Amino acid sequence: MIQPEQLVEAEWAEWYRLTPVQRWLESEKLWQTYLGFGGLLEPEPDTQSPFFDARASRPRAAYGRTGVRILRRGRV
């Protein structure tokens, strides 16, 4: 019988050994971490889609700005 370590790294082999329910629970932990770091569940706009509407409203960037710049106000 082929062992998972023969095909993938140890971390992935550990994942493959989990039951589907255990994988689901571990995935839930990962999603909570992702959302905790500020991740969003909204998809990125697909500009190649025939349904893309550039005029449609979308969530604003962080702090309501169109981009993020770092300004230096003094010597480093």
Backbone atoms as SQL, in Angstrom:
CREATE TABLE atoms (id INTEGER PRIMARY KEY, chain TEXT, resi INTEGER, resn TEXT, atom TEXT, x REAL, y REAL, z REAL);
INSERT INTO atoms VALUES
  (1, 'A', 1, 'MET', 'N', 0.836, -1.172, 0.000),
  (2, 'A', 1, 'MET', 'CA', 0.000, 0.000, 0.000),
  (3, 'A', 1, 'MET', 'C', 0.891, 1.250, 0.000),
  (4, 'A', 2, 'ILE', 'N', 0.513, 2.232, -0.766),
  (5, 'A', 2, 'ILE', 'CA', 1.277, 3.480, -0.858),
  (6, 'A', 2, 'ILE', 'C', 0.937, 4.361, 0.343),
  (7, 'A', 3, 'GLN', 'N', 1.954, 4.877, 0.989),
  (8, 'A', 3, 'GLN', 'CA', 1.795, 5.778, 2.119),
  (9, 'A', 3, 'GLN', 'C', 1.772, 7.219, 1.602),
  (10, 'A', 4, 'PRO', 'N', 0.991, 8.104, 2.250),
  (11, 'A', 4, 'PRO', 'CA', 0.928, 9.498, 1.809),
  (12, 'A', 4, 'PRO', 'C', 2.296, 10.179, 1.754),
  (13, 'A', 5, 'GLU', 'N', 3.208, 9.835, 2.685),
  (14, 'A', 5, 'GLU', 'CA', 4.532, 10.454, 2.700),
  (15, 'A', 5, 'GLU', 'C', 5.324, 10.152, 1.437),
  (16, 'A', 6, 'GLN', 'N', 4.985, 9.078, 0.746),
  (17, 'A', 6, 'GLN', 'CA', 5.672, 8.745, -0.495),
  (18, 'A', 6, 'GLN', 'C', 5.261, 9.683, -1.627),
  (19, 'A', 7, 'LEU', 'N', 4.119, 10.340, -1.476),
  (20, 'A', 7, 'LEU', 'CA', 3.596, 11.197, -2.536),
  (21, 'A', 7, 'LEU', 'C', 3.691, 12.684, -2.229),
  (22, 'A', 8, 'VAL', 'N', 3.546, 13.023, -0.944),
  (23, 'A', 8, 'VAL', 'CA', 3.502, 14.438, -0.565),
  (24, 'A', 8, 'VAL', 'C', 4.340, 14.674, 0.687),
  (25, 'A', 9, 'GLU', 'N', 4.490, 15.955, 1.047),
  (26, 'A', 9, 'GLU', 'CA', 5.233, 16.317, 2.250),
  (27, 'A', 9, 'GLU', 'C', 4.463, 15.888, 3.494),
  (28, 'A', 10, 'ALA', 'N', 5.147, 15.865, 4.617),
  (29, 'A', 10, 'ALA', 'CA', 4.568, 15.382, 5.878),
  (30, 'A', 10, 'ALA', 'C', 3.321, 16.164, 6.285),
  (31, 'A', 11, 'GLU', 'N', 3.324, 17.486, 6.075),
  (32, 'A', 11, 'GLU', 'CA', 2.173, 18.302, 6.469),
  (33, 'A', 11, 'GLU', 'C', 0.923, 17.895, 5.683),
  (34, 'A', 12, 'TRP', 'N', 1.088, 17.674, 4.384),
  (35, 'A', 12, 'TRP', 'CA', -0.040, 17.240, 3.560),
  (36, 'A', 12, 'TRP', 'C', -0.449, 15.814, 3.905),
  (37, 'A', 13, 'ALA', 'N', 0.487, 14.964, 4.210),
  (38, 'A', 13, 'ALA', 'CA', 0.163, 13.590, 4.595),
  (39, 'A', 13, 'ALA', 'C', -0.707, 13.587, 5.850),
  (40, 'A', 14, 'GLU', 'N', -0.380, 14.478, 6.786),
  (41, 'A', 14, 'GLU', 'CA', -1.186, 14.594, 7.999),
  (42, 'A', 14, 'GLU', 'C', -2.619, 15.008, 7.657),
  (43, 'A', 15, 'TRP', 'N', -2.744, 15.938, 6.710),
  (44, 'A', 15, 'TRP', 'CA', -4.073, 16.398, 6.273),
  (45, 'A', 15, 'TRP', 'C', -4.857, 15.249, 5.638),
  (46, 'A', 16, 'TYR', 'N', -4.200, 14.467, 4.790),
  (47, 'A', 16, 'TYR', 'CA', -4.870, 13.357, 4.115),
  (48, 'A', 16, 'TYR', 'C', -5.351, 12.293, 5.092),
  (49, 'A', 17, 'ARG', 'N', -4.698, 12.176, 6.224),
  (50, 'A', 17, 'ARG', 'CA', -5.090, 11.167, 7.200),
  (51, 'A', 17, 'ARG', 'C', -6.319, 11.575, 8.016),
  (52, 'A', 18, 'LEU', 'N', -6.677, 12.862, 7.990),
  (53, 'A', 18, 'LEU', 'CA', -7.856, 13.315, 8.719),
  (54, 'A', 18, 'LEU', 'C', -9.127, 12.796, 8.053),
  (55, 'A', 19, 'THR', 'N', -10.157, 12.608, 8.855),
  (56, 'A', 19, 'THR', 'CA', -11.456, 12.235, 8.296),
  (57, 'A', 19, 'THR', 'C', -12.081, 13.480, 7.667),
  (58, 'A', 20, 'PRO', 'N', -13.083, 13.313, 6.818),
  (59, 'A', 20, 'PRO', 'CA', -13.742, 14.492, 6.235),
  (60, 'A', 20, 'PRO', 'C', -14.277, 15.464, 7.291),
  (61, 'A', 21, 'VAL', 'N', -14.813, 14.957, 8.378),
  (62, 'A', 21, 'VAL', 'CA', -15.330, 15.834, 9.441),
  (63, 'A', 21, 'VAL', 'C', -14.179, 16.603, 10.088),
  (64, 'A', 22, 'GLN', 'N', -13.061, 15.940, 10.335),
  (65, 'A', 22, 'GLN', 'CA', -11.905, 16.620, 10.932),
  (66, 'A', 22, 'GLN', 'C', -11.364, 17.688, 9.984),
  (67, 'A', 23, 'ARG', 'N', -11.334, 17.393, 8.692),
  (68, 'A', 23, 'ARG', 'CA', -10.886, 18.396, 7.714),
  (69, 'A', 23, 'ARG', 'C', -11.801, 19.607, 7.722),
  (70, 'A', 24, 'TRP', 'N', -13.103, 19.356, 7.800),
  (71, 'A', 24, 'TRP', 'CA', -14.077, 20.445, 7.834),
  (72, 'A', 24, 'TRP', 'C', -13.830, 21.342, 9.047),
  (73, 'A', 25, 'LEU', 'N', -13.630, 20.753, 10.206),
  (74, 'A', 25, 'LEU', 'CA', -13.394, 21.526, 11.419),
  (75, 'A', 25, 'LEU', 'C', -12.098, 22.320, 11.330),
  (76, 'A', 26, 'GLU', 'N', -11.057, 21.727, 10.765),
  (77, 'A', 26, 'GLU', 'CA', -9.792, 22.449, 10.593),
  (78, 'A', 26, 'GLU', 'C', -9.953, 23.594, 9.604),
  (79, 'A', 27, 'SER', 'N', -10.745, 23.384, 8.547),
  (80, 'A', 27, 'SER', 'CA', -10.996, 24.445, 7.569),
  (81, 'A', 27, 'SER', 'C', -11.739, 25.608, 8.207),
  (82, 'A', 28, 'GLU', 'N', -12.680, 25.295, 9.099),
  (83, 'A', 28, 'GLU', 'CA', -13.390, 26.362, 9.807),
  (84, 'A', 28, 'GLU', 'C', -12.422, 27.225, 10.608),
  (85, 'A', 29, 'LYS', 'N', -11.437, 26.600, 11.231),
  (86, 'A', 29, 'LYS', 'CA', -10.427, 27.361, 11.980),
  (87, 'A', 29, 'LYS', 'C', -9.638, 28.278, 11.047),
  (88, 'A', 30, 'LEU', 'N', -9.296, 27.770, 9.874),
  (89, 'A', 30, 'LEU', 'CA', -8.548, 28.582, 8.914),
  (90, 'A', 30, 'LEU', 'C', -9.365, 29.781, 8.444),
  (91, 'A', 31, 'TRP', 'N', -10.663, 29.579, 8.190),
  (92, 'A', 31, 'TRP', 'CA', -11.515, 30.686, 7.761),
  (93, 'A', 31, 'TRP', 'C', -11.617, 31.738, 8.851),
  (94, 'A', 32, 'GLN', 'N', -11.738, 31.319, 10.107),
  (95, 'A', 32, 'GLN', 'CA', -11.815, 32.280, 11.205),
  (96, 'A', 32, 'GLN', 'C', -10.533, 33.111, 11.289),
  (97, 'A', 33, 'THR', 'N', -9.404, 32.471, 11.075),
  (98, 'A', 33, 'THR', 'CA', -8.131, 33.191, 11.075),
  (99, 'A', 33, 'THR', 'C', -8.075, 34.178, 9.920),
  (100, 'A', 34, 'TYR', 'N', -8.479, 33.732, 8.736),
  (101, 'A', 34, 'TYR', 'CA', -8.490, 34.592, 7.544),
  (102, 'A', 34, 'TYR', 'C', -9.373, 35.818, 7.780),
  (103, 'A', 35, 'LEU', 'N', -10.573, 35.603, 8.275),
  (104, 'A', 35, 'LEU', 'CA', -11.482, 36.720, 8.529),
  (105, 'A', 35, 'LEU', 'C', -10.964, 37.604, 9.655),
  (106, 'A', 36, 'GLY', 'N', -10.310, 37.016, 10.642),
  (107, 'A', 36, 'GLY', 'CA', -9.734, 37.788, 11.741),
  (108, 'A', 36, 'GLY', 'C', -8.638, 38.736, 11.285),
  (109, 'A', 37, 'PHE', 'N', -7.931, 38.361, 10.230),
  (110, 'A', 37, 'PHE', 'CA', -6.885, 39.216, 9.682),
  (111, 'A', 37, 'PHE', 'C', -7.436, 40.248, 8.705),
  (112, 'A', 38, 'GLY', 'N', -8.767, 40.291, 8.561),
  (113, 'A', 38, 'GLY', 'CA', -9.374, 41.294, 7.694),
  (114, 'A', 38, 'GLY', 'C', -9.710, 40.786, 6.304),
  (115, 'A', 39, 'GLY', 'N', -9.634, 39.489, 6.079),
  (116, 'A', 39, 'GLY', 'CA', -9.996, 38.940, 4.783),
  (117, 'A', 39, 'GLY', 'C', -11.475, 39.116, 4.507),
  (118, 'A', 40, 'LEU', 'N', -11.832, 39.199, 3.243),
  (119, 'A', 40, 'LEU', 'CA', -13.215, 39.384, 2.845),
  (120, 'A', 40, 'LEU', 'C', -13.710, 38.166, 2.085),
  (121, 'A', 41, 'LEU', 'N', -14.997, 37.950, 2.141),
  (122, 'A', 41, 'LEU', 'CA', -15.592, 36.848, 1.395),
  (123, 'A', 41, 'LEU', 'C', -16.107, 37.301, 0.030),
  (124, 'A', 42, 'GLU', 'N', -16.021, 38.596, -0.243),
  (125, 'A', 42, 'GLU', 'CA', -16.455, 39.121, -1.530),
  (126, 'A', 42, 'GLU', 'C', -15.438, 38.748, -2.604),
  (127, 'A', 43, 'PRO', 'N', -15.897, 38.272, -3.757),
  (128, 'A', 43, 'PRO', 'CA', -14.962, 37.931, -4.824),
  (129, 'A', 43, 'PRO', 'C', -14.373, 39.179, -5.468),
  (130, 'A', 44, 'GLU', 'N', -13.200, 39.022, -6.034),
  (131, 'A', 44, 'GLU', 'CA', -12.595, 40.107, -6.793),
  (132, 'A', 44, 'GLU', 'C', -13.418, 40.309, -8.061),
  (133, 'A', 45, 'PRO', 'N', -13.582, 41.543, -8.532),
  (134, 'A', 45, 'PRO', 'CA', -14.325, 41.742, -9.770),
  (135, 'A', 45, 'PRO', 'C', -13.596, 41.101, -10.951),
  (136, 'A', 46, 'ASP', 'N', -14.347, 40.445, -11.803),
  (137, 'A', 46, 'ASP', 'CA', -13.787, 39.784, -12.975),
  (138, 'A', 46, 'ASP', 'C', -13.962, 40.708, -14.173),
  (139, 'A', 47, 'THR', 'N', -12.920, 41.459, -14.497),
  (140, 'A', 47, 'THR', 'CA', -13.013, 42.430, -15.587),
  (141, 'A', 47, 'THR', 'C', -13.130, 41.766, -16.953),
  (142, 'A', 48, 'GLN', 'N', -12.863, 40.477, -17.047),
  (143, 'A', 48, 'GLN', 'CA', -12.967, 39.760, -18.313),
  (144, 'A', 48, 'GLN', 'C', -14.379, 39.201, -18.551),
  (145, 'A', 49, 'SER', 'N', -15.207, 39.241, -17.539),
  (146, 'A', 49, 'SER', 'CA', -16.553, 38.691, -17.643),
  (147, 'A', 49, 'SER', 'C', -17.432, 39.579, -18.511),
  (148, 'A', 50, 'PRO', 'N', -18.303, 38.992, -19.329),
  (149, 'A', 50, 'PRO', 'CA', -19.233, 39.817, -20.114),
  (150, 'A', 50, 'PRO', 'C', -20.262, 40.520, -19.218),
  (151, 'A', 51, 'PHE', 'N', -20.370, 40.105, -17.964),
  (152, 'A', 51, 'PHE', 'CA', -21.320, 40.720, -17.042),
  (153, 'A', 51, 'PHE', 'C', -20.675, 41.794, -16.175),
  (154, 'A', 52, 'PHE', 'N', -19.382, 42.056, -16.358),
  (155, 'A', 52, 'PHE', 'CA', -18.677, 43.057, -15.560),
  (156, 'A', 52, 'PHE', 'C', -19.209, 44.444, -15.894),
  (157, 'A', 53, 'ASP', 'N', -19.535, 45.201, -14.872),
  (158, 'A', 53, 'ASP', 'CA', -20.023, 46.570, -15.036),
  (159, 'A', 53, 'ASP', 'C', -19.099, 47.489, -14.246),
  (160, 'A', 54, 'ALA', 'N', -18.272, 48.236, -14.945),
  (161, 'A', 54, 'ALA', 'CA', -17.303, 49.115, -14.295),
  (162, 'A', 54, 'ALA', 'C', -17.997, 50.211, -13.495),
  (163, 'A', 55, 'ARG', 'N', -19.250, 50.522, -13.830),
  (164, 'A', 55, 'ARG', 'CA', -19.974, 51.579, -13.128),
  (165, 'A', 55, 'ARG', 'C', -20.660, 51.079, -11.858),
  (166, 'A', 56, 'ALA', 'N', -20.702, 49.771, -11.673),
  (167, 'A', 56, 'ALA', 'CA', -21.372, 49.210, -10.495),
  (168, 'A', 56, 'ALA', 'C', -20.620, 49.584, -9.228),
  (169, 'A', 57, 'SER', 'N', -21.362, 49.786, -8.158),
  (170, 'A', 57, 'SER', 'CA', -20.709, 50.150, -6.905),
  (171, 'A', 57, 'SER', 'C', -20.063, 48.920, -6.287),
  (172, 'A', 58, 'ARG', 'N', -18.907, 49.137, -5.709),
  (173, 'A', 58, 'ARG', 'CA', -18.163, 48.079, -5.036),
  (174, 'A', 58, 'ARG', 'C', -17.708, 48.608, -3.687),
  (175, 'A', 59, 'PRO', 'N', -17.365, 47.696, -2.776),
  (176, 'A', 59, 'PRO', 'CA', -16.869, 48.165, -1.475),
  (177, 'A', 59, 'PRO', 'C', -15.617, 49.021, -1.659),
  (178, 'A', 60, 'ARG', 'N', -15.511, 50.032, -0.834),
  (179, 'A', 60, 'ARG', 'CA', -14.349, 50.908, -0.904),
  (180, 'A', 60, 'ARG', 'C', -13.118, 50.225, -0.331),
  (181, 'A', 61, 'ALA', 'N', -11.973, 50.727, -0.725),
  (182, 'A', 61, 'ALA', 'CA', -10.708, 50.234, -0.193),
  (183, 'A', 61, 'ALA', 'C', -10.602, 50.611, 1.284),
  (184, 'A', 62, 'ALA', 'N', -9.587, 50.090, 1.941),
  (185, 'A', 62, 'ALA', 'CA', -9.384, 50.387, 3.357),
  (186, 'A', 62, 'ALA', 'C', -9.326, 51.887, 3.586),
  (187, 'A', 63, 'TYR', 'N', -9.962, 52.341, 4.616),
  (188, 'A', 63, 'TYR', 'CA', -10.006, 53.749, 5.018),
  (189, 'A', 63, 'TYR', 'C', -10.711, 54.628, 3.999),
  (190, 'A', 64, 'GLY', 'N', -11.499, 54.023, 3.094),
  (191, 'A', 64, 'GLY', 'CA', -12.276, 54.795, 2.140),
  (192, 'A', 64, 'GLY', 'C', -11.470, 55.437, 1.036),
  (193, 'A', 65, 'ARG', 'N', -10.228, 55.097, 0.919),
  (194, 'A', 65, 'ARG', 'CA', -9.383, 55.682, -0.111),
  (195, 'A', 65, 'ARG', 'C', -9.293, 54.768, -1.319),
  (196, 'A', 66, 'THR', 'N', -8.812, 55.304, -2.422),
  (197, 'A', 66, 'THR', 'CA', -8.652, 54.494, -3.624),
  (198, 'A', 66, 'THR', 'C', -7.355, 53.705, -3.609),
  (199, 'A', 67, 'GLY', 'N', -6.444, 54.054, -2.747),
  (200, 'A', 67, 'GLY', 'CA', -5.179, 53.342, -2.658),
  (201, 'A', 67, 'GLY', 'C', -4.495, 53.665, -1.344),
  (202, 'A', 68, 'VAL', 'N', -3.384, 53.008, -1.117),
  (203, 'A', 68, 'VAL', 'CA', -2.663, 53.239, 0.130),
  (204, 'A', 68, 'VAL', 'C', -1.276, 53.745, -0.202),
  (205, 'A', 69, 'ARG', 'N', -0.916, 54.877, 0.377),
  (206, 'A', 69, 'ARG', 'CA', 0.427, 55.431, 0.208),
  (207, 'A', 69, 'ARG', 'C', 1.025, 55.668, 1.573),
  (208, 'A', 70, 'ILE', 'N', 2.311, 55.541, 1.651),
  (209, 'A', 70, 'ILE', 'CA', 3.015, 55.843, 2.892),
  (210, 'A', 70, 'ILE', 'C', 3.725, 57.178, 2.708),
  (211, 'A', 71, 'LEU', 'N', 3.436, 58.100, 3.572),
  (212, 'A', 71, 'LEU', 'CA', 4.069, 59.420, 3.511),
  (213, 'A', 71, 'LEU', 'C', 5.024, 59.557, 4.673),
  (214, 'A', 72, 'ARG', 'N', 6.226, 59.993, 4.372),
  (215, 'A', 72, 'ARG', 'CA', 7.195, 60.270, 5.434),
  (216, 'A', 72, 'ARG', 'C', 7.098, 61.724, 5.824),
  (217, 'A', 73, 'ARG', 'N', 7.067, 61.963, 7.102),
  (218, 'A', 73, 'ARG', 'CA', 6.956, 63.333, 7.576),
  (219, 'A', 73, 'ARG', 'C', 8.222, 63.796, 8.280),
  (220, 'A', 74, 'GLY', 'N', 9.202, 62.968, 8.271),
  (221, 'A', 74, 'GLY', 'CA', 10.434, 63.361, 8.939),
  (222, 'A', 74, 'GLY', 'C', 11.562, 62.430, 8.520),
  (223, 'A', 75, 'ARG', 'N', 12.691, 62.645, 9.144),
  (224, 'A', 75, 'ARG', 'CA', 13.837, 61.800, 8.835),
  (225, 'A', 75, 'ARG', 'C', 13.645, 60.394, 9.380),
  (226, 'A', 76, 'VAL', 'N', 14.300, 59.467, 8.740),
  (227, 'A', 76, 'VAL', 'CA', 14.219, 58.089, 9.180),
  (228, 'A', 76, 'VAL', 'C', 15.386, 57.770, 10.064);
